[in-house]
Amino acid sequence: MGRAYSTIAFDPAKCDGCGDCMKACAQAKTGTDDVARSRIQIYGRGDATEKDFELALCRQCADPKCVTVCPAGALNKDGTTGVIGWDASKCVDCLLCTVGCAYAGIALDETAGHVSKCDTCDGNPACVPACPHGALKYITTANIYNEVGDWEDLFAPGLAGCQGCNTELLMRHTLRRVGPDTVLATPPGCVPGMGSVGFNGTTGTKIPVFHPLLTNTAAMLAGIKRQYKRVGREVQALAIAGDGGASDVGFQSLSGAAERGEQMLFMVVDNEGYMNTGMQRSSCTPYGAWTSTTPVGETSRGKTQDAKNLPLIMVNHRCAYVATASTAYMEDLYEKLDKAIAASKTGFAYLHVYSPCTTGWRFPSNLNMEVARKAVETNFVMLWEYTPQEGLHFTKSVDNPLPVTDYLKAMGRFRHLEPEQVEHIQKKVVENQKFVERMTEHAHVG
Amino acid sequence: MTTATLEKAAAADAPRKQKVILAEGNEAAALGVALARPDMVSVYPITPQSSLVEHLAKLIADGRMDADIVDAEGEHSVLSVLQGGALAGARTYTATCGPGLAFMFEPYFRTPGMRLPIVLTIVTRDGITPQSVWGGHQDAMTVREAGWIQVYCENVQEVLDTTVMAFKIAEHHDVMLPVNVCLDGNYLSYGASRVELPDQADVDEFMGEKDVNWHVALDPLRPMAVDPLTGGTTGKGPQTFVRYRKGQCRGMQNALAVIEEVHADWAKRIGRSFAPLVEEYRLEDAEFAIMTLGSMTGAAKDAIDEARDAGKKVGLIKIKTFSPFPVDALMKALAKVRALGVIDRSVGFRWNCGPMYQETLGVLYRLGRHIPSMSFIGGLAGADITIPHVHRVIADTEALLNGATAPTEPVWLNEKD
């Protein structure tokens, strides 16, 4: 499998053209404040309105045209880092590369008298932290791909998930990570609905997998794990369950297993409702959301109660490990997956993954990661972890959250909200953040 | 008495010496479980089962039983834990009753479908409401259509012996179904009597090798998807579902022969025999019979003896195996009589009679000969079925024999108690 590389990503919606990134680059690369010499350039578009900026920066292309057109062999892509390097000793200053690049990623530095381009500052780009608005990010999730890309995908290709399903992505990553010595429980919901256990004799999973009841996932897994422990075999017990089965009808079994410290990893895929059965409300459905049982009509404007915070309830079981995660923050998710797996060797590990549902939440299927990211950037969802030894702490703190409307407007299930409903949600977001912050302050060591 | 020491053909086959103890039914059940050496027991207390699981916990705590004990947070999880354990190869056991059994129903119905040979003692208790914590068969009767094998015990010795045999029956490859050993709450659960405790080595030889998940397993060494979606109208859905259900029914029918074999083997190795399906008591020359289930049989046999002494030609038919219903064995017994009274310790709401009576009507139809019969309901919510109560049953049934019209409603034996 090919190699993936880290890259600098630009979000034009967050850029106000302040130029701090260019200043940082100029300082780092030329020791001057001459932004004309910066290797990252921000341009306003034509008759630019205030927030309409474009990025000129080397994309470190996989099929770099600059390299192809260079007659002197002065440009080369490094197979390890993916960075396209420029060799001054070979360059003949023909500038063909600047013509070849479609992104204006390599340009003439007039002061220096030759071309210059981004080298990502050896993986620590100066421009990224300089941006006061978070418009620039250095994306390093390629490391995950490079590490696990060759591991076997233990779910069959072509599972019957909805287009753009976040949960399918999560399942494939999770099973790659836990590996084949696993027994997987997938209670009724989207996960078996897309074929993990299978239909009429076929199966979608290459490891032992079963349907527990919606109500007894944790209990059945506990029995399995205990027997393997009794006979001295190391088998990972893993549940991938929906929020409904975990927070509603399966909660007793979950709570009981957590209290007993049963050795398993219980992963909840929170798509905030019973999406597989037709998008009904669960206790994890947020306030105001349309669902098929909290419809919008003459006398009704969506769900009238706030969501149950299941991961915090699990913290109060003093589980060996509890964390929230999002597929929009894969490195964070992988770190938590590793810790949860380790914790499940000695106790109950609980991982709550927010999983936007393109079908049930009503947004285009190509926007799943965007919606997942906005949830975190607005603090609608908070990423944290807890262990009894170290208490609770944020793994991704959002000090200047975007207004919650940035999240709500991304999907149809909130389209009907009245201003006072939005106000309620914003107020709850702030309250929830303060609540969790207080838990971090007290460290919540139990 | 149901206990009879068999003649031993060869001294080498003789059972090892058995310790005689005094035990309540709940303790006897726990001792039977210990003898069967399960890997896992999962427990949740409920009256009148509680002392049974307390005994189990103590046996394990004292090192007299090597099993993992899971104190689950409710009966629903109790059975679910065991399902997981069985799928990973464990021999598993639990006990419950009444409301606990009702709460357990979701995994309960699923257990025979997955063909998991779990043994579950029902320390029978009447159904609520009216609120009650006392004995009665309503709990076990209510779930009789869920696909479990259900056997009822008459006395404490039979509880102990049947508990061990239940594992052997459940795990038989022709059966692979869960078994309920039903012992009457209050009467047997708390009734202490003399019990002979089989020698562990004899029981080990009787049990043989454990092999509980050869057919379905959750094991990375034998990866398979357990219980994928079946049925519907597409592909092989309908036939797949039928194959599973039909197999379950076949397992139930196979159980009839297996229950007989296992009881015979137990008698040979341990030296005590019990009628495996249907017991006939003083039936050979009887003109009419009464039918019983569970601990009431003791008083009923005494009443039969007294009636015989008074010259009445009455016998008794005791059902031990209620599910699968022993149609052939019961037909054989019924063929000998000309009137029948059936005593139930529970209610069949739909037919306004006892459930065992209703089941028996089907057998009477198959017999192809009209036998007047009637339903008696007694012993609800801990009420006594005494010898006088049984004499009432004998008298009413004898009246049927002499041409009286059978009532369309059941006779409620404790109506004026």
Interface residues (C-beta under 8 A of the other chain):
Chain A: P180 D181 T182 V183 P192 V197 G198 F199 N200 G201 T202 T203 T205 K206 I207 P208 V209 F210 H211 P212 L213 T215 N216 A218 A219 M220 L221 A222 G223 I224 K225 R226 Q227 Y228 R230 V231 V235 Q252 S253 S255 G256 A257 E259 R260
Chain B: D39 M40 S42 D68 V70 D71 A72 E73 G74 H76 S77 V78 S80 V81 L82 Q83 G84 G85 A86 L87 A88 G89 A90 T92 E106 P107 R110 A217 L218 D219 P220 R222 P223 M224 A225 V226 D227 P228 L229 T230 G232 G235 K236 G237 T240
